[in-house]
Every structure is written in C-alpha cells, then in structure tokens.
C-alpha cells in the first residue's frame, strides 16, 4: 500500500460538521459546510507541497445564523511529514503531522490560547478538537471588538468526512515523522 504524507492524505473535498460550546455563557452553536484542500494554482504546482484550504458553510451561534468561511495555507518542507498551516495572509497558525494517526498543537495569539488535537478516525473521518481560552470580547457576528478582561473558554469539535481514497489504518497514512510545534497525541 502507498503511504501518503499528511498533506496528500488531506487533499480533497470534506464535509465539515462543527459543534461549538461557550463554557462561560452556555451558548451552543454549530457550523455545517464544505472544506476543499487543493493545490493552489496561484501558489504552487502538484507535488511541491503547497495547498490552499477553503471552508464555506453556515454558522449558527446563539441567536445568530449566517454564512461563514475561512481560508488557510498548507505547506510541507522537502522530506518532512510536518505540514505548516498558516492563515491566508501568511501568518503561522499551527503545525500538523498525522503520520502517527493523531497530533496536538497549540497556537498562542496574544493572551488567546488555541489547543488543537487532530485525530484520524478512519480513511474517511478526521476529527479536530479545539479548546480556546480567550479574553472576553464584545462581539458582532462579523468582527470582534476588544475590551473586557474576563476569560472566555470555548470548545469545538470538527468532524470531517469524505469518500475519495482508501487506507488500511490511520498509521498507514504517512511514511515518516518529523518535529514541529505540535506533538503526537
């Protein structure tokens, strides 16, 4: 069986179902949509280890329901199993290596801390578990307004499903391991 790197395994179209819980307020939410991770013709060529992640769908959080999207860049270095995930503007976000079937990473953004665990459940299902600690903010659906000093803690769980490729087990996904800002879960 061919062993794939993390990026090659994740390439394709995924159905995304996300549940969100704000532990401070008790507010629940969800996101349902589609994510596409594909080689970006403006940023790279097939095989050069660069791709663009585009996620679109509908977010419901408390009384708010509306469209939502996010865009990320994925890049892997030559001979490395670690994928460097960046925001669309190029700022670093987290590293990701699924060669062991799971991975943990932390993104620190000022006083906000994002803890991520990614788990490959099967060839068709990848879960992400996020735990976020952030300073409370007065928010609108479109933009945060900085202000309050209280702490906000929220958790969300992503389940991504697809049916494009077949693998025997999560550990068969990748050929090797490498270091990074995250670690095997």
VMD Tcl script that builds the backbone (N, CA, C; Angstrom):
set m [mol new atoms 555]
animate dup $m
set s [atomselect $m all]
$s set {name element resname resid chain x y z} {
  {N N UNK 1 A 0.834 -1.177 0.000}
  {CA C UNK 1 A 0.000 0.000 0.000}
  {C C UNK 1 A 0.879 1.242 0.000}
  {N N UNK 2 A 0.482 2.249 -0.766}
  {CA C UNK 2 A 1.193 3.520 -0.815}
  {C C UNK 2 A 0.983 4.288 0.487}
  {N N UNK 3 A 2.085 4.799 1.059}
  {CA C UNK 3 A 1.983 5.625 2.259}
  {C C UNK 3 A 2.022 7.078 1.828}
  {N N UNK 4 A 1.075 7.842 2.349}
  {CA C UNK 4 A 0.962 9.243 1.966}
  {C C UNK 4 A 1.388 10.147 3.102}
  {N N UNK 5 A 1.869 11.317 2.745}
  {CA C UNK 5 A 2.150 12.339 3.734}
  {C C UNK 5 A 0.839 12.975 4.195}
  {N N UNK 6 A 0.923 13.738 5.252}
  {CA C UNK 6 A -0.260 14.395 5.817}
  {C C UNK 6 A -0.983 15.236 4.778}
  {N N UNK 7 A -0.240 16.042 4.026}
  {CA C UNK 7 A -0.866 16.911 3.030}
  {C C UNK 7 A -1.582 16.092 1.961}
  {N N UNK 8 A -0.916 15.073 1.435}
  {CA C UNK 8 A -1.538 14.254 0.391}
  {C C UNK 8 A -2.799 13.556 0.900}
  {N N UNK 9 A -2.770 13.093 2.152}
  {CA C UNK 9 A -3.953 12.458 2.725}
  {C C UNK 9 A -5.118 13.438 2.825}
  {N N UNK 10 A -4.842 14.681 3.199}
  {CA C UNK 10 A -5.908 15.661 3.431}
  {C C UNK 10 A -6.441 16.312 2.162}
  {N N UNK 11 A -5.693 16.248 1.055}
  {CA C UNK 11 A -6.167 16.863 -0.185}
  {C C UNK 11 A -7.527 16.296 -0.570}
  {N N UNK 12 A -8.419 17.164 -1.002}
  {CA C UNK 12 A -9.732 16.724 -1.446}
  {C C UNK 12 A -10.834 17.565 -0.845}
  {N N UNK 13 A -12.052 17.088 -1.015}
  {CA C UNK 13 A -13.246 17.775 -0.532}
  {C C UNK 13 A -13.780 17.050 0.690}
  {N N UNK 14 A -14.078 17.807 1.733}
  {CA C UNK 14 A -14.526 17.271 3.013}
  {C C UNK 14 A -15.837 17.933 3.417}
  {N N UNK 15 A -16.724 17.165 3.999}
  {CA C UNK 15 A -17.940 17.683 4.630}
  {C C UNK 15 A -17.554 18.032 6.067}
  {N N UNK 16 A -17.873 19.241 6.527}
  {CA C UNK 16 A -17.484 19.681 7.868}
  {C C UNK 16 A -18.731 19.880 8.729}
  {N N UNK 17 A -18.744 19.237 9.886}
  {CA C UNK 17 A -19.781 19.439 10.901}
  {C C UNK 17 A -19.062 19.835 12.178}
  {N N UNK 18 A -19.346 21.032 12.673}
  {CA C UNK 18 A -18.649 21.552 13.848}
  {C C UNK 18 A -19.677 21.886 14.925}
  {N N UNK 19 A -19.416 21.434 16.141}
  {CA C UNK 19 A -20.243 21.841 17.275}
  {C C UNK 19 A -19.398 22.763 18.149}
  {N N UNK 20 A -20.010 23.806 18.679}
  {CA C UNK 20 A -19.308 24.840 19.435}
  {C C UNK 20 A -20.038 25.055 20.752}
  {N N UNK 21 A -19.268 25.195 21.832}
  {CA C UNK 21 A -19.861 25.491 23.132}
  {C C UNK 21 A -19.032 26.555 23.826}
  {N N UNK 22 A -19.683 27.640 24.226}
  {CA C UNK 22 A -19.048 28.686 25.034}
  {C C UNK 22 A -19.312 28.309 26.491}
  {N N UNK 23 A -18.271 27.868 27.191}
  {CA C UNK 23 A -18.428 27.383 28.561}
  {C C UNK 23 A -18.840 28.482 29.537}
  {N N UNK 24 A -18.489 29.717 29.261}
  {CA C UNK 24 A -18.815 30.818 30.165}
  {C C UNK 24 A -20.299 31.159 30.108}
  {N N UNK 25 A -20.832 31.292 28.909}
  {CA C UNK 25 A -22.221 31.717 28.760}
  {C C UNK 25 A -23.186 30.547 28.577}
  {N N UNK 26 A -22.649 29.373 28.222}
  {CA C UNK 26 A -23.506 28.228 27.938}
  {C C UNK 26 A -24.082 28.252 26.528}
  {N N UNK 27 A -23.665 29.212 25.713}
  {CA C UNK 27 A -24.167 29.325 24.345}
  {C C UNK 27 A -23.641 28.167 23.499}
  {N N UNK 28 A -24.540 27.577 22.723}
  {CA C UNK 28 A -24.185 26.478 21.822}
  {C C UNK 28 A -24.256 26.957 20.389}
  {N N UNK 29 A -23.481 26.321 19.534}
  {CA C UNK 29 A -23.504 26.680 18.129}
  {C C UNK 29 A -23.108 25.508 17.263}
  {N N UNK 30 A -23.204 25.723 15.966}
  {CA C UNK 30 A -22.802 24.693 15.014}
  {C C UNK 30 A -22.400 25.345 13.701}
  {N N UNK 31 A -21.597 24.623 12.962}
  {CA C UNK 31 A -21.215 25.024 11.610}
  {C C UNK 31 A -21.386 23.797 10.740}
  {N N UNK 32 A -22.000 23.975 9.595}
  {CA C UNK 32 A -22.154 22.895 8.613}
  {C C UNK 32 A -21.709 23.449 7.275}
  {N N UNK 33 A -20.795 22.738 6.625}
  {CA C UNK 33 A -20.313 23.237 5.354}
  {C C UNK 33 A -19.386 22.271 4.663}
  {N N UNK 34 A -18.604 22.824 3.749}
  {CA C UNK 34 A -17.690 22.052 2.933}
  {C C UNK 34 A -16.306 22.682 2.998}
  {N N UNK 35 A -15.300 21.840 3.064}
  {CA C UNK 35 A -13.910 22.290 3.018}
  {C C UNK 35 A -13.223 21.631 1.833}
  {N N UNK 36 A -12.441 22.416 1.114}
  {CA C UNK 36 A -11.673 21.895 -0.012}
  {C C UNK 36 A -10.212 22.246 0.225}
  {N N UNK 37 A -9.367 21.219 0.256}
  {CA C UNK 37 A -7.924 21.424 0.322}
  {C C UNK 37 A -7.370 20.995 -1.023}
  {N N UNK 38 A -6.856 21.966 -1.780}
  {CA C UNK 38 A -6.398 21.694 -3.143}
  {C C UNK 38 A -5.128 22.475 -3.427}
  {N N UNK 39 A -4.362 21.969 -4.371}
  {CA C UNK 39 A -3.189 22.701 -4.820}
  {C C UNK 39 A -3.675 24.036 -5.357}
  {N N UNK 40 A -3.063 25.110 -4.885}
  {CA C UNK 40 A -3.446 26.464 -5.296}
  {C C UNK 40 A -2.670 26.823 -6.561}
  {N N UNK 41 A -3.369 26.998 -7.695}
  {CA C UNK 41 A -2.649 27.275 -8.947}
  {C C UNK 41 A -1.857 28.586 -8.888}
  {N N UNK 42 A -2.252 29.511 -8.006}
  {CA C UNK 42 A -1.509 30.766 -7.875}
  {C C UNK 42 A -0.305 30.624 -6.952}
  {N N UNK 43 A -0.294 29.602 -6.102}
  {CA C UNK 43 A 0.750 29.452 -5.090}
  {C C UNK 43 A 1.665 28.254 -5.309}
  {N N UNK 44 A 1.291 27.319 -6.159}
  {CA C UNK 44 A 2.138 26.138 -6.299}
  {C C UNK 44 A 1.713 25.236 -7.425}
  {N N UNK 45 A 2.425 24.116 -7.524}
  {CA C UNK 45 A 2.161 23.110 -8.536}
  {C C UNK 45 A 1.955 21.772 -7.839}
  {N N UNK 46 A 1.261 20.823 -8.484}
  {CA C UNK 46 A 1.133 19.500 -7.876}
  {C C UNK 46 A 2.506 18.948 -7.512}
  {N N UNK 47 A 2.623 18.405 -6.304}
  {CA C UNK 47 A 3.866 17.805 -5.862}
  {C C UNK 47 A 4.835 18.744 -5.166}
  {N N UNK 48 A 4.567 20.062 -5.134}
  {CA C UNK 48 A 5.531 20.960 -4.489}
  {C C UNK 48 A 5.226 21.205 -3.008}
  {N N UNK 49 A 4.192 20.529 -2.473}
  {CA C UNK 49 A 3.933 20.599 -1.041}
  {C C UNK 49 A 3.195 21.831 -0.570}
  {N N UNK 50 A 2.440 22.482 -1.448}
  {CA C UNK 50 A 1.677 23.675 -1.054}
  {C C UNK 50 A 0.225 23.531 -1.509}
  {N N UNK 51 A -0.706 23.922 -0.639}
  {CA C UNK 51 A -2.126 23.832 -0.979}
  {C C UNK 51 A -2.894 24.928 -0.235}
  {N N UNK 52 A -4.119 25.157 -0.678}
  {CA C UNK 52 A -4.996 26.150 -0.076}
  {C C UNK 52 A -6.234 25.455 0.473}
  {N N UNK 53 A -6.625 25.825 1.706}
  {CA C UNK 53 A -7.804 25.274 2.366}
  {C C UNK 53 A -8.893 26.341 2.332}
  {N N UNK 54 A -10.035 26.014 1.735}
  {CA C UNK 54 A -11.173 26.934 1.665}
  {C C UNK 54 A -12.386 26.250 2.271}
  {N N UNK 55 A -12.929 26.855 3.318}
  {CA C UNK 55 A -14.080 26.302 4.035}
  {C C UNK 55 A -15.225 27.298 3.948}
  {N N UNK 56 A -16.404 26.818 3.555}
  {CA C UNK 56 A -17.587 27.675 3.488}
  {C C UNK 56 A -18.784 26.910 4.035}
  {N N UNK 57 A -19.713 27.641 4.629}
  {CA C UNK 57 A -20.903 26.999 5.153}
  {C C UNK 57 A -21.744 27.970 5.945}
  {N N UNK 58 A -22.573 27.403 6.829}
  {CA C UNK 58 A -23.461 28.220 7.646}
  {C C UNK 58 A -23.134 28.021 9.124}
  {N N UNK 59 A -22.977 29.144 9.827}
  {CA C UNK 59 A -22.689 29.150 11.253}
  {C C UNK 59 A -23.936 29.574 12.013}
  {N N UNK 60 A -24.281 28.789 13.027}
  {CA C UNK 60 A -25.338 29.163 13.969}
  {C C UNK 60 A -24.681 29.230 15.333}
  {N N UNK 61 A -24.799 30.380 16.002}
  {CA C UNK 61 A -24.233 30.538 17.338}
  {C C UNK 61 A -25.170 31.430 18.134}
  {N N UNK 62 A -25.829 30.828 19.126}
  {CA C UNK 62 A -26.850 31.578 19.855}
  {C C UNK 62 A -27.953 31.970 18.894}
  {N N UNK 63 A -28.299 33.250 18.877}
  {CA C UNK 63 A -29.370 33.745 18.011}
  {C C UNK 63 A -28.886 34.052 16.595}
  {N N UNK 64 A -27.585 34.035 16.369}
  {CA C UNK 64 A -27.024 34.383 15.056}
  {C C UNK 64 A -26.983 33.162 14.142}
  {N N UNK 65 A -27.427 33.322 12.902}
  {CA C UNK 65 A -27.255 32.328 11.846}
  {C C UNK 65 A -26.838 33.077 10.592}
  {N N UNK 66 A -25.786 32.609 9.945}
  {CA C UNK 66 A -25.340 33.270 8.728}
  {C C UNK 66 A -24.189 32.541 8.083}
  {N N UNK 67 A -23.763 33.037 6.915}
  {CA C UNK 67 A -22.661 32.399 6.205}
  {C C UNK 67 A -21.351 32.597 6.959}
  {N N UNK 68 A -20.460 31.623 6.812}
  {CA C UNK 68 A -19.139 31.707 7.436}
  {C C UNK 68 A -18.123 31.046 6.515}
  {N N UNK 69 A -16.885 31.531 6.589}
  {CA C UNK 69 A -15.822 30.935 5.783}
  {C C UNK 69 A -14.479 31.168 6.462}
  {N N UNK 70 A -13.523 30.337 6.098}
  {CA C UNK 70 A -12.139 30.573 6.487}
  {C C UNK 70 A -11.234 29.999 5.413}
  {N N UNK 71 A -10.051 30.572 5.341}
  {CA C UNK 71 A -9.088 30.192 4.315}
  {C C UNK 71 A -7.730 30.052 4.982}
  {N N UNK 72 A -7.048 28.948 4.702}
  {CA C UNK 72 A -5.741 28.670 5.280}
  {C C UNK 72 A -4.789 28.206 4.182}
  {N N UNK 73 A -3.499 28.304 4.452}
  {CA C UNK 73 A -2.470 27.818 3.537}
  {C C UNK 73 A -1.740 26.650 4.197}
  {N N UNK 74 A -1.478 25.604 3.432}
  {CA C UNK 74 A -0.764 24.421 3.922}
  {C C UNK 74 A 0.536 24.307 3.129}
  {N N UNK 75 A 1.644 24.071 3.817}
  {CA C UNK 75 A 2.930 23.893 3.141}
  {C C UNK 75 A 3.748 22.854 3.902}
  {N N UNK 76 A 4.382 21.964 3.155}
  {CA C UNK 76 A 5.243 20.944 3.764}
  {C C UNK 76 A 6.642 21.110 3.180}
  {N N UNK 77 A 7.641 21.009 4.049}
  {CA C UNK 77 A 9.025 21.127 3.599}
  {C C UNK 77 A 9.495 19.846 2.944}
  {N N UNK 78 A 10.533 19.916 2.125}
  {CA C UNK 78 A 11.073 18.716 1.476}
  {C C UNK 78 A 11.518 17.688 2.518}
  {N N UNK 79 A 11.070 16.437 2.356}
  {CA C UNK 79 A 11.460 15.360 3.245}
  {C C UNK 79 A 10.846 15.423 4.632}
  {N N UNK 80 A 9.845 16.269 4.831}
  {CA C UNK 80 A 9.227 16.431 6.149}
  {C C UNK 80 A 7.795 15.925 6.132}
  {N N UNK 81 A 7.372 15.334 7.237}
  {CA C UNK 81 A 5.978 14.909 7.370}
  {C C UNK 81 A 5.118 16.029 7.959}
  {N N UNK 82 A 5.754 17.069 8.486}
  {CA C UNK 82 A 5.026 18.152 9.149}
  {C C UNK 82 A 4.507 19.158 8.122}
  {N N UNK 83 A 3.215 19.456 8.220}
  {CA C UNK 83 A 2.597 20.475 7.387}
  {C C UNK 83 A 2.488 21.745 8.222}
  {N N UNK 84 A 2.999 22.840 7.691}
  {CA C UNK 84 A 2.882 24.138 8.353}
  {C C UNK 84 A 1.595 24.784 7.849}
  {N N UNK 85 A 0.667 25.021 8.775}
  {CA C UNK 85 A -0.617 25.637 8.430}
  {C C UNK 85 A -0.521 27.114 8.792}
  {N N UNK 86 A -0.864 27.970 7.831}
  {CA C UNK 86 A -0.808 29.417 8.024}
  {C C UNK 86 A -2.161 30.033 7.714}
  {N N UNK 87 A -2.379 31.214 8.281}
  {CA C UNK 87 A -3.563 31.982 7.918}
  {C C UNK 87 A -3.417 32.412 6.464}
  {N N UNK 88 A -4.504 32.848 5.845}
  {CA C UNK 88 A -4.491 33.231 4.439}
  {C C UNK 88 A -3.494 34.346 4.146}
  {N N UNK 89 A -3.184 35.189 5.148}
  {CA C UNK 89 A -2.227 36.278 4.942}
  {C C UNK 89 A -0.780 35.842 5.179}
  {N N UNK 90 A -0.562 34.539 5.463}
  {CA C UNK 90 A 0.780 34.013 5.622}
  {C C UNK 90 A 1.282 33.915 7.054}
  {N N UNK 91 A 0.562 34.477 8.031}
  {CA C UNK 91 A 0.976 34.349 9.431}
  {C C UNK 91 A 0.873 32.897 9.866}
  {N N UNK 92 A 1.867 32.386 10.622}
  {CA C UNK 92 A 1.825 30.985 11.073}
  {C C UNK 92 A 0.639 30.723 12.004}
  {N N UNK 93 A 0.050 29.541 11.858}
  {CA C UNK 93 A -1.058 29.131 12.710}
  {C C UNK 93 A -0.628 27.933 13.558}
  {N N UNK 94 A -0.595 26.739 12.987}
  {CA C UNK 94 A -0.157 25.532 13.701}
  {C C UNK 94 A 0.582 24.613 12.737}
  {N N UNK 95 A 1.322 23.659 13.294}
  {CA C UNK 95 A 1.919 22.584 12.517}
  {C C UNK 95 A 1.028 21.353 12.658}
  {N N UNK 96 A 1.090 20.460 11.663}
  {CA C UNK 96 A 0.231 19.276 11.658}
  {C C UNK 96 A 1.000 18.102 11.069}
  {N N UNK 97 A 1.005 16.972 11.778}
  {CA C UNK 97 A 1.655 15.744 11.314}
  {C C UNK 97 A 0.778 14.565 11.730}
  {N N UNK 98 A 0.122 13.946 10.777}
  {CA C UNK 98 A -0.790 12.845 11.081}
  {C C UNK 98 A -0.151 11.476 10.859}
  {N N UNK 99 A 1.164 11.406 10.759}
  {CA C UNK 99 A 1.821 10.125 10.494}
  {C C UNK 99 A 1.609 9.114 11.612}
  {N N UNK 100 A 1.318 9.562 12.826}
  {CA C UNK 100 A 1.034 8.659 13.937}
  {C C UNK 100 A -0.448 8.466 14.173}
  {N N UNK 101 A -1.299 9.052 13.336}
  {CA C UNK 101 A -2.748 8.916 13.480}
  {C C UNK 101 A -3.391 10.029 14.285}
  {N N UNK 102 A -2.578 10.816 15.025}
  {CA C UNK 102 A -3.124 11.958 15.771}
  {C C UNK 102 A -2.004 12.952 16.024}
  {N N UNK 103 A -2.381 14.168 16.428}
  {CA C UNK 103 A -1.408 15.244 16.610}
  {C C UNK 103 A -1.998 16.313 17.514}
  {N N UNK 104 A -1.163 16.907 18.325}
  {CA C UNK 104 A -1.576 18.034 19.176}
  {C C UNK 104 A -0.744 19.248 18.822}
  {N N UNK 105 A -1.373 20.400 18.846}
  {CA C UNK 105 A -0.677 21.652 18.557}
  {C C UNK 105 A -1.300 22.762 19.388}
  {N N UNK 106 A -0.537 23.825 19.584}
  {CA C UNK 106 A -1.005 24.998 20.319}
  {C C UNK 106 A -0.713 26.232 19.490}
  {N N UNK 107 A -1.679 27.130 19.426}
  {CA C UNK 107 A -1.476 28.430 18.787}
  {C C UNK 107 A -1.714 29.496 19.847}
  {N N UNK 108 A -0.700 30.283 20.127}
  {CA C UNK 108 A -0.807 31.371 21.090}
  {C C UNK 108 A -0.926 32.664 20.303}
  {N N UNK 109 A -1.981 33.409 20.552}
  {CA C UNK 109 A -2.215 34.673 19.856}
  {C C UNK 109 A -2.450 35.733 20.926}
  {N N UNK 110 A -1.397 36.412 21.337}
  {CA C UNK 110 A -1.509 37.353 22.453}
  {C C UNK 110 A -1.898 36.583 23.703}
  {N N UNK 111 A -2.997 36.986 24.336}
  {CA C UNK 111 A -3.460 36.275 25.530}
  {C C UNK 111 A -4.404 35.131 25.186}
  {N N UNK 112 A -4.762 34.979 23.924}
  {CA C UNK 112 A -5.643 33.897 23.487}
  {C C UNK 112 A -4.814 32.638 23.219}
  {N N UNK 113 A -5.318 31.484 23.686}
  {CA C UNK 113 A -4.620 30.214 23.502}
  {C C UNK 113 A -5.567 29.213 22.851}
  {N N UNK 114 A -5.135 28.651 21.729}
  {CA C UNK 114 A -5.909 27.666 20.993}
  {C C UNK 114 A -5.172 26.324 21.088}
  {N N UNK 115 A -5.804 25.328 21.704}
  {CA C UNK 115 A -5.223 23.991 21.812}
  {C C UNK 115 A -5.988 23.074 20.867}
  {N N UNK 116 A -5.276 22.414 19.989}
  {CA C UNK 116 A -5.883 21.602 18.938}
  {C C UNK 116 A -5.390 20.172 19.030}
  {N N UNK 117 A -6.320 19.222 18.984}
  {CA C UNK 117 A -5.995 17.810 18.835}
  {C C UNK 117 A -6.681 17.324 17.569}
  {N N UNK 118 A -5.915 16.744 16.668}
  {CA C UNK 118 A -6.449 16.206 15.415}
  {C C UNK 118 A -6.290 14.690 15.462}
  {N N UNK 119 A -7.367 13.978 15.164}
  {CA C UNK 119 A -7.374 12.518 15.236}
  {C C UNK 119 A -7.935 11.954 13.933}
  {N N UNK 120 A -7.207 11.028 13.328}
  {CA C UNK 120 A -7.706 10.324 12.152}
  {C C UNK 120 A -8.481 9.124 12.668}
  {N N UNK 121 A -9.800 9.132 12.508}
  {CA C UNK 121 A -10.650 8.031 12.982}
  {C C UNK 121 A -10.708 6.895 11.966}
  {N N UNK 122 A -10.662 7.245 10.696}
  {CA C UNK 122 A -10.686 6.246 9.627}
  {C C UNK 122 A -10.229 6.933 8.360}
  {N N UNK 123 A -10.241 6.204 7.269}
  {CA C UNK 123 A -9.838 6.804 5.995}
  {C C UNK 123 A -10.794 7.896 5.539}
  {N N UNK 124 A -11.990 7.925 6.130}
  {CA C UNK 124 A -12.992 8.903 5.724}
  {C C UNK 124 A -13.309 9.946 6.775}
  {N N UNK 125 A -12.792 9.812 7.985}
  {CA C UNK 125 A -13.180 10.714 9.078}
  {C C UNK 125 A -11.946 11.237 9.804}
  {N N UNK 126 A -11.855 12.550 9.886}
  {CA C UNK 126 A -10.826 13.235 10.667}
  {C C UNK 126 A -11.549 14.145 11.648}
  {N N UNK 127 A -11.170 14.057 12.925}
  {CA C UNK 127 A -11.772 14.912 13.946}
  {C C UNK 127 A -10.749 15.916 14.436}
  {N N UNK 128 A -11.233 17.126 14.700}
  {CA C UNK 128 A -10.433 18.146 15.361}
  {C C UNK 128 A -11.166 18.547 16.625}
  {N N UNK 129 A -10.437 18.597 17.728}
  {CA C UNK 129 A -10.985 19.059 18.994}
  {C C UNK 129 A -10.207 20.310 19.382}
  {N N UNK 130 A -10.923 21.411 19.558}
  {CA C UNK 130 A -10.316 22.693 19.903}
  {C C UNK 130 A -10.751 23.086 21.299}
  {N N UNK 131 A -9.811 23.610 22.052}
  {CA C UNK 131 A -10.127 24.224 23.340}
  {C C UNK 131 A -9.511 25.621 23.281}
  {N N UNK 132 A -10.334 26.622 23.492}
  {CA C UNK 132 A -9.897 28.007 23.336}
  {C C UNK 132 A -10.058 28.751 24.652}
  {N N UNK 133 A -9.010 29.429 25.063}
  {CA C UNK 133 A -9.071 30.344 26.202}
  {C C UNK 133 A -8.752 31.727 25.647}
  {N N UNK 134 A -9.689 32.639 25.856}
  {CA C UNK 134 A -9.507 33.969 25.287}
  {C C UNK 134 A -10.082 35.018 26.220}
  {N N UNK 135 A -9.560 36.220 26.112}
  {CA C UNK 135 A -10.148 37.336 26.846}
  {C C UNK 135 A -11.537 37.565 26.274}
  {N N UNK 136 A -12.490 37.857 27.133}
  {CA C UNK 136 A -13.862 38.096 26.673}
  {C C UNK 136 A -13.883 39.324 25.780}
  {N N UNK 137 A -14.732 39.284 24.791}
  {CA C UNK 137 A -14.839 40.387 23.839}
  {C C UNK 137 A -16.300 40.711 23.622}
  {N N UNK 138 A -16.576 41.986 23.418}
  {CA C UNK 138 A -17.882 42.364 22.906}
  {C C UNK 138 A -17.813 42.050 21.422}
  {N N UNK 139 A -18.767 41.271 20.900}
  {CA C UNK 139 A -18.641 40.846 19.510}
  {C C UNK 139 A -19.887 41.155 18.707}
  {N N UNK 140 A -19.683 41.242 17.425}
  {CA C UNK 140 A -20.765 41.229 16.454}
  {C C UNK 140 A -20.496 39.984 15.622}
  {N N UNK 141 A -21.448 39.525 14.829}
  {CA C UNK 141 A -21.175 38.332 14.021}
  {C C UNK 141 A -20.006 38.512 13.063}
  {N N UNK 142 A -19.687 39.747 12.670}
  {CA C UNK 142 A -18.655 39.936 11.665}
  {C C UNK 142 A -17.282 40.301 12.215}
  {N N UNK 143 A -17.203 40.913 13.405}
  {CA C UNK 143 A -15.878 41.300 13.884}
  {C C UNK 143 A -15.840 41.407 15.408}
  {N N UNK 144 A -14.715 40.994 16.001}
  {CA C UNK 144 A -14.587 41.130 17.455}
  {C C UNK 144 A -14.176 42.549 17.827}
  {N N UNK 145 A -14.652 43.029 18.946}
  {CA C UNK 145 A -14.254 44.319 19.491}
  {C C UNK 145 A -13.557 44.060 20.814}
  {N N UNK 146 A -12.303 44.412 20.926}
  {CA C UNK 146 A -11.546 44.152 22.146}
  {C C UNK 146 A -12.065 45.032 23.267}
  {N N UNK 147 A -11.997 44.509 24.511}
  {CA C UNK 147 A -12.457 45.342 25.594}
  {C C UNK 147 A -12.377 44.693 26.951}
  {N N UNK 148 A -13.251 43.776 27.255}
  {CA C UNK 148 A -13.376 43.219 28.601}
  {C C UNK 148 A -12.152 42.401 28.987}
  {N N UNK 149 A -11.958 42.210 30.289}
  {CA C UNK 149 A -10.809 41.463 30.769}
  {C C UNK 149 A -11.175 40.071 31.267}
  {N N UNK 150 A -12.436 39.704 31.256}
  {CA C UNK 150 A -12.846 38.374 31.720}
  {C C UNK 150 A -12.356 37.317 30.739}
  {N N UNK 151 A -12.229 36.074 31.210}
  {CA C UNK 151 A -11.769 34.993 30.349}
  {C C UNK 151 A -12.948 34.228 29.771}
  {N N UNK 152 A -12.844 33.889 28.521}
  {CA C UNK 152 A -13.845 33.112 27.804}
  {C C UNK 152 A -13.213 31.774 27.445}
  {N N UNK 153 A -13.897 30.688 27.715}
  {CA C UNK 153 A -13.403 29.370 27.331}
  {C C UNK 153 A -14.454 28.713 26.455}
  {N N UNK 154 A -14.030 28.214 25.320}
  {CA C UNK 154 A -14.967 27.520 24.448}
  {C C UNK 154 A -14.292 26.273 23.891}
  {N N UNK 155 A -15.113 25.360 23.430}
  {CA C UNK 155 A -14.633 24.114 22.851}
  {C C UNK 155 A -15.406 23.879 21.568}
  {N N UNK 156 A -14.723 23.370 20.562}
  {CA C UNK 156 A -15.468 22.912 19.403}
  {C C UNK 156 A -14.875 21.633 18.886}
  {N N UNK 157 A -15.726 20.878 18.220}
  {CA C UNK 157 A -15.358 19.582 17.669}
  {C C UNK 157 A -15.726 19.589 16.206}
  {N N UNK 158 A -14.752 19.351 15.362}
  {CA C UNK 158 A -14.942 19.240 13.921}
  {C C UNK 158 A -14.986 17.774 13.557}
  {N N UNK 159 A -15.897 17.392 12.717}
  {CA C UNK 159 A -15.866 16.066 12.117}
  {C C UNK 159 A -15.874 16.279 10.622}
  {N N UNK 160 A -14.843 15.784 9.968}
  {CA C UNK 160 A -14.732 15.919 8.514}
  {C C UNK 160 A -14.857 14.544 7.895}
  {N N UNK 161 A -15.714 14.446 6.886}
  {CA C UNK 161 A -15.964 13.156 6.241}
  {C C UNK 161 A -15.746 13.276 4.740}
  {N N UNK 162 A -15.271 12.180 4.157}
  {CA C UNK 162 A -15.148 12.109 2.707}
  {C C UNK 162 A -15.138 10.657 2.277}
  {N N UNK 163 A -15.196 10.435 0.986}
  {CA C UNK 163 A -15.201 9.060 0.494}
  {C C UNK 163 A -14.394 8.938 -0.784}
  {N N UNK 164 A -13.208 9.546 -0.822}
  {CA C UNK 164 A -12.408 9.558 -2.046}
  {C C UNK 164 A -11.331 8.492 -2.115}
  {N N UNK 165 A -10.631 8.211 -0.989}
  {CA C UNK 165 A -9.487 7.303 -1.019}
  {C C UNK 165 A -9.651 6.213 0.026}
  {N N UNK 166 A -8.850 5.167 -0.092}
  {CA C UNK 166 A -8.916 4.067 0.876}
  {C C UNK 166 A -7.552 3.859 1.530}
  {N N UNK 167 A -7.543 3.672 2.845}
  {CA C UNK 167 A -6.339 3.388 3.619}
  {C C UNK 167 A -6.678 2.287 4.611}
  {N N UNK 168 A -5.692 1.528 5.017}
  {CA C UNK 168 A -5.933 0.452 5.973}
  {C C UNK 168 A -6.132 0.972 7.386}
  {N N UNK 169 A -5.306 1.915 7.847}
  {CA C UNK 169 A -5.417 2.427 9.205}
  {C C UNK 169 A -4.809 3.817 9.258}
  {N N UNK 170 A -5.111 4.586 10.309}
  {CA C UNK 170 A -4.537 5.927 10.414}
  {C C UNK 170 A -3.013 5.916 10.370}
  {N N UNK 171 A -2.363 4.914 10.952}
  {CA C UNK 171 A -0.895 4.888 10.959}
  {C C UNK 171 A -0.322 4.591 9.577}
  {N N UNK 172 A -1.126 4.091 8.652}
  {CA C UNK 172 A -0.663 3.821 7.301}
  {C C UNK 172 A -0.690 5.051 6.408}
  {N N UNK 173 A -1.126 6.178 6.947}
  {CA C UNK 173 A -1.283 7.377 6.141}
  {C C UNK 173 A 0.036 7.927 5.642}
  {N N UNK 174 A 1.025 7.966 6.509}
  {CA C UNK 174 A 2.242 8.706 6.201}
  {C C UNK 174 A 3.476 7.827 6.338}
  {N N UNK 175 A 4.491 8.211 5.618}
  {CA C UNK 175 A 5.721 7.427 5.614}
  {C C UNK 175 A 6.640 7.744 6.782}
  {N N UNK 176 A 6.590 8.914 7.344}
  {CA C UNK 176 A 7.554 9.245 8.390}
  {C C UNK 176 A 7.063 10.309 9.329}
  {N N UNK 177 A 7.877 10.606 10.348}
  {CA C UNK 177 A 7.587 11.632 11.354}
  {C C UNK 177 A 8.657 12.700 11.289}
  {N N UNK 178 A 8.302 13.861 11.744}
  {CA C UNK 178 A 9.275 14.928 11.888}
  {C C UNK 178 A 8.846 15.806 13.037}
  {N N UNK 179 A 9.712 16.666 13.485}
  {CA C UNK 179 A 9.398 17.560 14.604}
  {C C UNK 179 A 8.456 18.671 14.203}
  {N N UNK 180 A 8.105 19.530 15.135}
  {CA C UNK 180 A 7.256 20.660 14.846}
  {C C UNK 180 A 6.800 21.287 16.135}
  {N N UNK 181 A 5.915 22.273 16.023}
  {CA C UNK 181 A 5.428 22.926 17.228}
  {C C UNK 181 A 4.374 22.098 17.919}
  {N N UNK 182 A 3.880 21.092 17.248}
  {CA C UNK 182 A 2.907 20.191 17.842}
  {C C UNK 182 A 3.596 18.892 18.224}
  {N N UNK 183 A 2.797 17.926 18.673}
  {CA C UNK 183 A 3.353 16.630 19.024}
  {C C UNK 183 A 2.304 15.565 18.807}
  {N N UNK 184 A 2.763 14.348 18.694}
  {CA C UNK 184 A 1.828 13.238 18.507}
  {C C UNK 184 A 0.924 13.159 19.715}
  {N N UNK 185 A -0.342 12.939 19.470}
  {CA C UNK 185 A -1.325 12.887 20.561}
  {C C UNK 185 A -1.353 11.516 21.202}
}
mol reanalyze $m
mol bondsrecalc $m
mol representation Tube
mol addrep $m
